Amino acid sequence: MSQNPHPKNPRFLKLAAEAKERIREIDIEEYKKRAAATDAAPLLIDVRDAEEFTAGHPPGAIHLSRGTLEGKIEGIVPDLQTPIVCMCAGGNRSALAAESLQKMGYTKVSSLIGGFGAWTKASLPVVKP
């Protein structure tokens, strides 16, 4: 069985679409505006798998894969009012992550539309090994 880091199966896509109805999504332009606001710049949490993150990630991104996010977030981000933007490869896993964080009480969380794909398409900086 092949391990695809961003599955496209119908049930996964349905789950992600439902999550997107309950969260806030922002595009890369909105992210750049928020990141430029020094008083309220969001934390960028990269929820991709370790191999994806290691291959390249935005500077300053915090790596918390989907499998560890809920268990580790409180130790890293104890303030529920902290602005957070979740990012994955294309926007589906980050939508699920944002929904999960909302359920945990985080109030300023969103998902980056297009994920790392949108990041690289916008020619934003990437940290590579």
C-alpha positions as CSV (number, residue, x, y, z in Angstrom):
1,M,0.0,0.0,0.0
2,S,1.4,3.4,-1.1
3,Q,1.7,6.1,1.6
4,N,0.5,9.4,0.1
5,P,1.1,12.3,2.4
6,H,-2.0,14.1,1.1
7,P,-4.7,11.5,0.3
8,K,-7.4,12.3,-2.2
9,N,-9.9,9.7,-1.3
10,P,-13.6,10.7,-1.2
11,R,-14.2,10.2,2.5
12,F,-11.1,12.3,3.5
13,L,-12.1,15.0,1.1
14,K,-15.7,15.1,2.4
15,L,-14.3,15.3,6.0
16,A,-12.0,18.2,5.0
17,A,-14.8,20.0,3.2
18,E,-17.1,19.7,6.2
19,A,-14.3,21.1,8.4
20,K,-13.8,24.0,6.0
21,E,-17.5,25.0,6.6
22,R,-16.8,25.4,10.4
23,I,-13.4,27.2,10.3
24,R,-11.9,30.3,8.9
25,E,-9.7,29.9,5.9
26,I,-7.3,32.6,4.7
27,D,-5.4,32.9,1.4
28,I,-1.7,33.6,1.0
29,E,-2.2,37.4,0.6
30,E,-4.2,37.6,3.9
31,Y,-1.5,35.5,5.6
32,K,1.2,37.9,4.4
33,K,-0.8,40.9,5.8
34,R,-1.2,39.2,9.1
35,A,2.4,38.2,9.3
36,A,3.5,41.8,8.6
37,A,1.5,43.0,11.6
38,T,4.1,42.9,14.3
39,D,1.6,43.3,17.1
40,A,-0.5,40.4,16.1
41,A,1.5,38.2,13.7
42,P,0.2,34.6,13.8
43,L,2.1,31.5,14.6
44,L,2.4,29.4,11.6
45,I,1.9,25.7,12.5
46,D,3.0,23.2,9.8
47,V,0.9,20.1,10.3
48,R,2.6,18.1,7.5
49,D,4.4,14.9,8.2
50,A,8.0,15.1,9.4
51,E,9.4,14.1,6.0
52,E,7.5,16.8,4.2
53,F,8.6,19.5,6.8
54,T,12.2,18.4,6.6
55,A,12.2,18.6,2.8
56,G,11.2,22.3,3.0
57,H,9.2,24.6,5.2
58,P,8.5,28.3,5.8
59,P,11.0,30.1,8.0
60,G,9.8,30.2,11.6
61,A,7.1,27.6,11.1
62,I,6.4,25.4,14.1
63,H,6.2,21.7,13.1
64,L,3.4,19.8,14.8
65,S,2.2,17.0,12.5
66,R,-1.5,16.1,12.5
67,G,-0.7,13.0,14.6
68,T,0.8,15.0,17.4
69,L,-0.9,18.4,17.2
70,E,-3.6,17.9,19.9
71,G,-1.2,16.3,22.4
72,K,1.5,18.9,22.1
73,I,-0.2,22.2,21.3
74,E,-0.9,23.3,24.9
75,G,2.7,23.0,25.9
76,I,3.8,25.1,22.9
77,V,0.9,27.5,22.7
78,P,-0.8,27.8,26.2
79,D,-2.7,31.0,25.4
80,L,-6.0,30.2,23.7
81,Q,-6.1,33.8,22.2
82,T,-2.9,33.3,20.2
83,P,-3.4,33.9,16.5
84,I,-2.6,30.6,14.7
85,V,-2.5,29.7,11.0
86,C,-2.4,26.0,10.2
87,M,-0.7,24.9,7.0
88,C,-0.3,21.6,5.3
89,A,0.5,20.6,1.7
90,G,-2.7,21.7,0.1
91,G,-5.2,22.9,2.7
92,N,-7.1,19.8,3.7
93,R,-5.1,18.5,6.7
94,S,-4.7,22.1,8.0
95,A,-8.5,22.5,7.8
96,L,-8.9,19.5,10.0
97,A,-6.2,20.8,12.3
98,A,-7.8,24.2,12.6
99,E,-11.2,22.6,13.4
100,S,-9.5,20.5,16.1
101,L,-7.8,23.5,17.7
102,Q,-11.1,25.4,17.7
103,K,-12.7,22.4,19.6
104,M,-9.9,22.7,22.1
105,G,-10.8,26.3,22.7
106,Y,-8.3,28.2,20.5
107,T,-10.3,31.3,19.2
108,K,-8.0,32.8,16.6
109,V,-7.1,29.9,14.4
110,S,-7.4,29.6,10.6
111,S,-6.2,27.4,7.8
112,L,-4.0,28.5,4.9
113,I,-5.8,27.9,1.6
114,G,-3.6,26.0,-0.7
115,G,-1.0,25.2,2.0
116,F,2.6,24.8,1.2
117,G,1.8,24.6,-2.5
118,A,0.4,28.2,-2.3
119,W,3.4,29.3,-0.3
120,T,5.9,28.1,-2.9
121,K,3.7,29.3,-5.8
122,A,3.9,32.8,-4.2
123,S,7.7,32.5,-4.2
124,L,7.9,32.9,-0.4
125,P,11.0,31.8,1.4
126,V,11.6,28.2,2.1
127,V,14.0,26.6,4.6
128,K,15.6,23.5,3.0
129,P,18.2,21.0,4.4
